[in-house]
Amino acid sequence: MKNFLRLLPALALLLLPLLAAAMQRKPTDSPLGGQWRGNLKVPGGTWELVVTIVPLSNGTLYATLDVPKQKISRMPVQAELKGADVTMRIEEAGSKFVGKLAADGKHINGTWTQPALTTALVLERTTGSVINAATFKPSLPYREEEVVVPNKVAKLRLTGTLTVPQGKGPFPAVVLISDSGPQDRNAVMDNYRMFNILADYLTRRGVAVLRYDDRGVGKSTGNYRLATTADLVSDAQAAMGFLRAHYKINKTQVGMVGHGEGANVALLAGADKNPPSFIVSLAGYGLSGPEVLKRQQVEIMRLIGANTQQVTSALQLHERMLSIIRETPSNDLARAKVSAMLRMSNADIDFTMVQARAAQLTSPWYRYFIDFDPQTKLGQVQCPVLALNGAADLLVPATKNLPMLQKGLKAAGNRKVETHKLPGVNHWFQSAQTDWPLVNGQVQPTFSPKALALIHGWVAQNSTPPTPAAAPELAKPAVKAANKRTGSIATQPSQRAAR
């Protein structure tokens, strides 16, 4: 697959979905840009509030609140400036500040309001170093850690990133499974980090996400070159088992989200014992392996400008080579035969390229894939499945694969199957160019917003999120009242500690 990807025309790719990547203005571009401090009088004392505000290139403001005495760090703030009127809302604390910016731009005089407390508050701009929006990195509103997942079946270790929403949980969770070819945990292609975007989107909405480096990639052990699709199923199952054993995860609500071949890995896991709670298939194959390879071969020839006769000849050669591989169990002998056929078909072909192609065609993965037919297993998948394919996908055409997926999944009576063909979406689930946002004066491709919403909706539909705790408060009018409110920040300071 990755060899084929290199033949596709270059695409403009999405920058990371980090606010820092979209920041280019200096804080002085906005009267509020910078850091503000004020002393909030509460029963029994005074707390220092620190509000950091960074103007974004789209004209909005990124803001956070720190309360050192309460060990609150980077609590999200919605900041707005209209003329001289300033409004700051801290939804997580049920609080609000409304004031006016002084003419000198150094003070904001206003009123702080939260449950059971309304008091005057003056915020003063600090005289310290100016915050540069181009280098400012906002903290993530969730926990992120590197983890090691043991695969006892394959005797290897997978290293990945686990992102968990803030709160006690337990949370629903998903494992992300990459497309074919050795890929890292973010499924990076040039500057487009598909899984990083997807994990960030889901975790911000209450879903824990585990993404991992493929075996033999990054910090993961093992050898990807020797792995078949069936071997990769054991990796995904090990990751699912890791999540089910995690104290923050609801073990009855752990699903799989697979892309390309990763979608078929998830579906194979769904047909096995102890399946995932639900599956999201992104650009999964409904056709057999040989049929997929044939269609990709045609697309390669089309992209390089081949005529009809050349396409036909290439397909015939490919079919003959597949027959030889099936009939020749010995890899050495099969490679020799395939190499001879390649040289006969093109006398000018480089010898090194011949060897590489012959080795690829006789690899364990290729031998498995040329006999792979998802239809033999789809009927055994009884968990809920959402299948999404892009209408602009040249690698896995939606019109051919999506109906076959739907047919196979419903064959044995699975009624929890939903399919969508997304207009303008390509194999990497990037939106149509007309939907790309403008970042720093240039259009940038993005993960389809519709696809993201459908994925999250499916996860939410097939899992029950934890009951949210009561909104925390920054202060209590009396100690006795505070003791009765166990969900408050004051009684649980460690929950908001800076990481």
Buried (B, 14 or more C-beta within 10 A) or exposed (E): BEEBBEEBEEBBBBBBBBBBBBBBBBBEEBBBBBBBBBBBBBEEEEBEBBBBBBBBBEEBBBBBBBBEBBBBBBBBBBBEBEEEEBBBBBEBBBBBBBBEBBEEEBBBBBEBBBBEBEEEBBBBBBEEEEBEBEEBEBEBBBBBEEBEBBBEEBEBBBBBBBBBBBBEBBBBBBBBBBBBBBBBBBBBBEEBBBBBBBBBBBBBBBBBBBBBBBBBBBBBBBEBEEBBBEBBBBBBBBBBBBBBEBEBBBBEBBBBBBBBBBBBBBBBBBBBEEBBBBBBBBBBBBBBBBBBBBBBBBBBBEEEEBEEEEBEBBBEBBBBBBEBBEEBEEBEEBBBBBBEBBEEBEEEBEEEEBBEBBBBBBBBBBBBBBEBBBBEBBBBBBBBBBBBBBBBBBBBBBEBBBBBBBBBBBEEEBEBBBBBBBEBBBBBBBBBEEBBBEBEEEEBBBBBEBBBEBBBEBBBEBBEBBEEEEBBBBBBBEEEBBEEBEEBBBBBBEBBEEE
